[in-house]
Amino acid sequence: MEITEFVETLRLDGGLLADAAEQAGPDAPIPACPEWRIRDLVTHVGRVHRWATDIVTQPVDERPPGGPAPAPEMSDDELVPWLRDGHHRLVVALHTAPQDLKTWTFLPAPSPLAFWARRQAHETSVHRADAQQAAGSTLTPLPAAFAADGIDELLAIHAMDRSRVRTDTPRTIRLRATDTAGAEWTVRLSDAPPHTVRTAGPAPEAARQEPETPVDCTVEGPAEELYLTLWNRLPWDGLKVTGDEALSALWREHGGI
C-alpha cells in the first residue's frame, strides 16, 4: 500500500474513533480490554498519536526514553476534543513530512515515513474498532488489502522478543485470508518468537503439482475478520479452524501486544 493510503485510513478511522468515543461516553467498557473504559482508550490513543507526531516532526536516531508522554489533567468533556486535536496534528505531520525522512523505527519498512504512516493507521483502526464496540455500533468495514497488510505487520511484531506466542515443541499454523489473493502466512512456533513466511496462497486444485505442506492448524476467513481476530477484537468462532484448535487457543490467550 502507498503512504497516502495509510494516511487516509488514519484520517478516516481517527475521526470514526472520536465519534464512537463521544457516543459511548467516558465510562463505557472496552469489550476487548475489560480493564479499560473509553477514557482509558482515548487517553492511550491520544498519547500515542502525539508521540508519533514528535518522532516524525523531531527526528531521532533511537527510541525516545520513557515512551509517550503522560496525558494532561483533563475533565471527561475535554477528552475527545483533545483526541481529535492530536489526531489532526499526526495526519498533518505525515502529510507534510519529507519522503526521505530519517527517524527511528522498530520494524523493517521501505522508509521511516512509510513505517509511521502504516503503524499509526493500524494502531488507530484497531482502536477505532474498540470504540465502536464500546458504543454498540456496527464496525466500519476495512478494505481487504489494508486488513491483509495489518496481518503482515502484526506477525512482524510477533517476530520480536516480546511475543508470548510460543510452544515447547515446534508447531505450525497456516493463516489464510479467503478474500485476498496471495494472502497466506505460515507461522512456525517454538520456544523462540514466531517465524512467519508469507506465501502466494493455494493454487487452484487442478493446477497443483504437489500437496500443500502439512501444518498443525489452519485458520481461514475474510481478511478483515482474520485481522481483527488476531488482534483479539473478534471471537475466533467466526473463522474456520482446521486441525489442532489448541494452537488457536494459544494465540487467543497469549497473542496480546
C-alpha positions in Angstrom: 0.0 0.0 0.0 1.0 3.6 -0.6 1.9 6.0 2.2 -1.0 8.2 1.1 -3.4 5.3 1.5 -2.2 4.7 5.1 -2.6 8.3 6.0 -6.1 8.5 4.5 -7.1 5.4 6.5 -5.6 7.0 9.6 -7.6 10.2 8.9 -10.9 8.4 8.4 -10.5 5.9 11.3 -9.3 8.6 13.7 -12.5 10.6 13.1 -14.6 7.5 13.5 -12.8 6.6 16.7 -13.5 10.0 18.2 -17.2 9.9 17.1 -17.7 6.5 18.7 -15.9 7.6 21.9 -18.2 10.6 22.1 -21.3 8.3 21.5 -20.2 5.7 24.0 -19.3 8.1 26.8 -16.2 8.0 29.0 -17.4 5.2 31.4 -18.3 2.7 28.6 -16.2 -0.5 29.0 -14.0 -1.7 26.1 -15.0 -5.3 25.3 -11.6 -6.4 24.2 -9.8 -4.8 27.1 -12.1 -5.4 30.1 -9.9 -3.3 32.5 -10.3 -0.2 30.2 -13.1 2.3 29.8 -13.4 4.8 26.9 -11.5 7.4 28.8 -8.5 5.0 29.1 -8.8 4.2 25.3 -8.9 7.9 24.4 -6.0 8.7 26.7 -3.9 5.9 25.2 -4.6 6.8 21.6 -4.1 10.5 22.2 -0.7 9.9 23.9 0.4 7.5 21.1 -0.6 10.0 18.3 1.3 12.8 20.0 4.4 10.5 20.5 4.4 9.5 16.8 3.9 13.1 15.7 7.0 14.1 17.7 9.1 11.3 16.2 8.1 12.4 12.7 8.5 16.1 13.2 11.5 16.0 15.5 13.5 13.1 14.1 15.5 10.9 16.5 18.1 8.1 16.0 16.8 5.8 18.7 13.7 5.1 20.7 12.9 8.2 22.8 13.2 7.3 26.5 10.1 6.9 28.6 7.6 6.3 25.7 4.6 8.5 25.1 4.3 11.5 27.4 1.6 11.4 30.1 -1.7 13.0 29.2 -2.5 16.3 30.8 -5.1 16.5 33.6 -8.5 16.8 31.8 -12.2 16.6 32.5 -14.2 14.0 30.7 -15.6 16.7 28.5 -12.2 17.6 27.3 -11.0 14.1 26.4 -12.5 13.7 22.9 -11.5 17.2 21.7 -8.0 16.5 22.9 -8.0 13.2 21.0 -9.2 15.0 17.8 -6.5 17.6 18.1 -3.7 15.1 18.5 -5.1 13.0 15.6 -5.2 16.1 13.3 -1.7 17.0 14.2 -0.5 13.5 13.3 -2.3 13.4 10.0 -0.8 16.8 9.1 2.7 15.7 10.2 2.6 12.6 8.0 1.1 14.6 5.0 3.9 17.2 5.2 6.9 15.1 6.2 9.6 14.7 3.6 9.7 11.5 1.7 13.3 11.0 2.7 12.5 11.4 6.4 15.2 9.9 8.7 13.9 8.9 12.1 13.7 5.9 14.5 11.5 2.9 13.7 11.2 -0.5 15.2 10.2 -2.7 12.3 11.6 -3.1 8.8 9.9 -0.8 6.3 10.6 0.8 2.9 11.2 4.1 4.7 10.7 5.7 8.1 7.8 7.7 6.7 6.1 4.5 5.4 6.7 2.8 8.8 5.0 5.6 10.8 2.1 6.0 8.4 1.4 2.3 8.4 1.9 1.8 12.2 -0.4 4.7 13.1 -3.0 3.6 10.6 -3.2 0.1 12.1 -3.0 1.4 15.7 -5.9 3.7 15.0 -8.0 1.2 13.1 -7.8 -1.5 15.8 -8.7 1.1 18.5 -11.5 2.5 16.3 -13.0 -1.0 16.4 -12.6 -0.9 20.2 -14.5 2.4 20.4 -17.3 1.3 18.1 -17.7 -2.0 20.0 -17.9 0.0 23.2 -20.6 2.2 21.7 -22.5 -0.8 20.4 -22.1 0.4 16.8 -21.6 -1.6 13.7 -17.9 -1.9 12.8 -17.0 0.2 9.8 -15.6 -2.1 7.1 -11.9 -2.1 6.3 -10.5 -2.7 2.8 -9.3 -6.3 2.5 -5.9 -5.2 1.3 -5.4 -3.0 4.3 -6.5 -5.8 6.6 -4.1 -8.2 5.0 -1.3 -5.6 5.4 -2.2 -5.4 9.1 -1.8 -9.2 9.4 1.7 -8.8 7.9 2.5 -6.1 10.4 1.1 -7.9 13.4 3.1 -11.1 12.5 6.2 -8.9 12.2 5.6 -7.5 15.6 5.3 -11.1 16.9 8.7 -11.9 15.5 10.2 -9.6 18.2 11.3 -10.9 21.5 8.2 -9.5 23.3 5.9 -12.1 21.7 4.4 -14.7 24.1 3.1 -16.9 21.4 5.5 -19.8 21.9 5.4 -23.6 22.2 7.6 -26.1 23.9 7.7 -28.3 20.8 7.7 -26.9 17.2 4.2 -26.4 15.7 3.0 -24.7 12.6 -0.1 -22.6 11.9 -1.3 -21.5 8.4 -3.3 -18.3 8.2 -5.3 -17.7 5.1 -7.4 -14.7 4.0 -10.0 -16.1 1.8 -11.0 -12.9 0.0 -7.5 -11.6 -0.8 -5.3 -13.2 -3.5 -1.9 -14.2 -2.2 -2.8 -13.5 1.5 -1.5 -16.7 3.2 1.0 -17.0 6.0 2.8 -20.0 7.5 3.7 -19.3 11.2 6.3 -21.5 12.8 6.0 -21.7 16.6 8.7 -22.8 19.0 10.2 -21.6 22.3 11.6 -18.7 20.3 9.5 -15.8 18.8 7.2 -16.9 15.9 8.8 -17.0 12.5 6.4 -16.2 9.6 6.7 -16.8 5.8 4.1 -15.2 3.6 3.2 -17.5 0.6 1.3 -16.9 -2.6 -1.7 -18.8 -1.4 -3.1 -22.1 -2.6 -3.2 -22.8 -6.3 -6.5 -24.0 -7.9 -6.9 -27.7 -7.2 -6.4 -28.6 -10.9 -3.2 -26.6 -11.1 -1.4 -28.0 -8.1 1.7 -30.1 -8.8 2.1 -31.4 -5.3 0.1 -31.4 -2.0 0.3 -28.4 0.3 2.9 -28.7 3.0 1.1 -30.1 6.1 0.7 -27.8 9.1 -0.8 -28.5 12.6 -3.6 -25.9 12.3 -5.1 -23.8 9.5 -7.2 -20.7 10.2 -9.2 -19.2 7.4 -11.6 -16.3 6.9 -12.0 -12.9 5.2 -9.0 -10.6 5.7 -10.8 -8.1 7.9 -12.2 -10.8 10.2 -8.8 -12.6 10.4 -7.1 -9.3 11.1 -9.4 -8.3 14.0 -9.5 -11.8 15.4 -5.7 -12.0 15.5 -5.8 -8.7 17.4 -8.4 -10.4 19.7 -11.1 -7.9 18.7 -13.5 -10.6 17.3 -14.3 -14.1 18.5 -12.5 -17.0 16.9 -15.7 -18.8 16.2 -16.2 -16.6 13.1 -13.2 -18.2 11.4 -12.7 -21.7 10.1 -10.2 -23.6 12.2 -8.9 -26.9 10.9 -6.5 -29.1 12.9 -5.2 -28.6 16.4 -7.5 -26.0 17.9 -5.2 -25.7 20.9 -3.0 -23.5 18.7 -5.8 -21.0 18.0 -6.5 -21.0 21.8 -2.8 -20.4 22.4 -3.0 -17.3 20.2 -6.2 -16.1 21.9 -4.6 -16.4 25.3 -1.1 -15.1 24.6 -1.3 -13.1 21.4 -2.0 -9.7 23.1 0.6 -7.0 22.5 
